[in-house]
Amino acid sequence: MGDLKRPYPYYIVEALRWGERENHSYIVGLYSELERAKVAAEEHTEYRGGKYQCVVLQCEMDSQVDSDWSASVLHQTKLAFEVDEDAKHFRNLLHAWSKNSKKKEGA
């Protein structure tokens, strides 16, 4: 763990229910390294079944996070339905490619 008096940034991991702060949100943790914060965000999103999107915010000790919180977001996880949509899109692309390859083989 780093020295909390250091002047360089820290990383807050916040969980947002369905990706919206107004629904329900909470702090998952405070990290001294960006990569550790990203791992914690991904692990927590998976642990919560994709219902909570985690964001990694950069901040400095004894200072407020920017009021336009999205300006401070360095990383955000995908919600369960977003992952499903990506998988669905990938399956559709794979299916189209497979179909096209079979047509070329038959021609």
C-alpha positions as CSV (number, residue, x, y, z in Angstrom):
1,M,0.0,0.0,0.0
2,G,1.3,3.4,-0.9
3,D,1.8,6.5,1.2
4,L,-1.6,8.3,1.4
5,K,0.2,11.7,1.6
6,R,1.7,11.3,-1.9
7,P,0.6,14.0,-4.4
8,Y,-0.2,11.6,-7.3
9,P,-3.6,10.1,-8.2
10,Y,-5.6,7.4,-6.6
11,Y,-8.3,5.3,-8.3
12,I,-11.8,4.8,-6.9
13,V,-13.9,1.9,-8.1
14,E,-17.6,2.7,-7.9
15,A,-20.4,0.2,-8.6
16,L,-23.5,1.6,-10.3
17,R,-26.7,-0.5,-10.5
18,W,-27.6,-1.0,-14.1
19,G,-24.9,1.6,-14.9
20,E,-26.8,4.5,-13.3
21,R,-25.7,6.3,-10.2
22,E,-29.3,7.3,-9.3
23,N,-30.5,3.6,-9.1
24,H,-28.0,2.6,-6.4
25,S,-24.3,3.0,-6.2
26,Y,-21.5,2.3,-3.7
27,I,-17.7,2.5,-3.5
28,V,-16.0,-0.9,-4.1
29,G,-12.5,0.3,-3.2
30,L,-9.6,2.8,-3.4
31,Y,-6.5,1.8,-5.2
32,S,-3.0,3.2,-5.7
33,E,-2.5,1.6,-9.2
34,L,-4.8,1.9,-12.2
35,E,-4.4,-1.7,-13.2
36,R,-5.3,-3.0,-9.8
37,A,-8.4,-0.8,-9.9
38,K,-9.4,-2.1,-13.3
39,V,-9.0,-5.7,-12.2
40,A,-11.2,-5.0,-9.1
41,A,-13.8,-3.4,-11.3
42,E,-14.0,-6.3,-13.6
43,E,-14.0,-8.9,-10.8
44,H,-16.8,-7.0,-8.9
45,T,-18.9,-6.7,-12.0
46,E,-18.6,-10.4,-12.6
47,Y,-19.3,-11.1,-8.9
48,R,-22.5,-9.1,-9.1
49,G,-23.6,-11.0,-12.2
50,G,-23.3,-8.0,-14.6
51,K,-26.1,-6.1,-12.8
52,Y,-23.6,-3.5,-11.5
53,Q,-21.4,-1.6,-13.9
54,C,-18.1,-0.5,-12.2
55,V,-16.3,2.7,-13.1
56,V,-12.7,3.6,-12.2
57,L,-12.4,7.3,-11.3
58,Q,-9.1,9.1,-10.9
59,C,-8.8,11.5,-7.9
60,E,-6.2,13.0,-5.7
61,M,-6.1,13.0,-1.9
62,D,-8.0,15.8,-0.3
63,S,-9.7,16.9,-3.5
64,Q,-13.2,16.4,-4.9
65,V,-13.9,14.3,-8.0
66,D,-14.9,16.5,-10.9
67,S,-18.7,17.3,-10.8
68,D,-18.9,16.0,-14.4
69,W,-18.0,12.6,-13.1
70,S,-17.7,11.1,-16.6
71,A,-14.7,13.3,-17.2
72,S,-12.8,11.4,-14.5
73,V,-13.8,7.9,-15.7
74,L,-10.7,6.0,-16.9
75,H,-12.3,2.6,-17.2
76,Q,-15.8,1.1,-17.1
77,T,-17.1,-2.5,-17.2
78,K,-19.9,-3.8,-19.3
79,L,-23.3,-4.7,-18.0
80,A,-24.6,-8.2,-18.5
81,F,-26.9,-7.2,-21.4
82,E,-24.0,-5.4,-23.1
83,V,-21.8,-8.5,-23.0
84,D,-24.7,-10.5,-24.4
85,E,-25.2,-8.0,-27.2
86,D,-21.5,-8.2,-28.1
87,A,-21.7,-12.0,-28.1
88,K,-24.8,-11.9,-30.2
89,H,-23.1,-9.6,-32.7
90,F,-20.0,-11.8,-32.8
91,R,-22.2,-14.9,-33.4
92,N,-24.0,-13.1,-36.2
93,L,-20.7,-12.1,-37.8
94,L,-19.4,-15.7,-37.5
95,H,-22.6,-17.1,-38.9
96,A,-22.4,-14.7,-41.9
97,W,-18.8,-15.5,-42.5
98,S,-19.4,-19.3,-42.3
99,K,-22.3,-19.0,-44.7
100,N,-20.3,-17.0,-47.1
101,S,-17.4,-19.4,-46.9
102,K,-19.7,-22.3,-47.8
103,K,-21.1,-20.5,-50.8
104,K,-17.5,-19.9,-52.1
105,E,-16.6,-23.6,-51.6
106,G,-19.7,-24.7,-53.5
107,A,-19.1,-22.3,-56.4
